[in-house]
Amino acid sequence: MTIPKDQIVSFLRSKGKDDLADQAEQHLPEQVDLEQHQEQLNRLGVNVPDRLGHLGGGEGGPLGGLGNLLGR
């Protein structure tokens, strides 16, 4: 599953994690594959569950159903 980098950056900023959002802007590709880039996401404090089908958060959140990824 891929999501736009901008959604991750916006999500981090909405949680007050501007320093991590800046890092995400610099180091993530425009389309982020949640499995392929899981290690980078973990370093940014974005917790991607093992089973991607169980990503909560609802459609209205900044990640469009991927809400609550910020684990730290």
Protein Blocks (a to p, Z undefined) as FASTA:
>chain_A
ZZdfklmmmmmmmnopamlmmmmmmmpcfbdcfklmmmmmmmnopacdfblmlcghijkb
mnoopahklmZZ
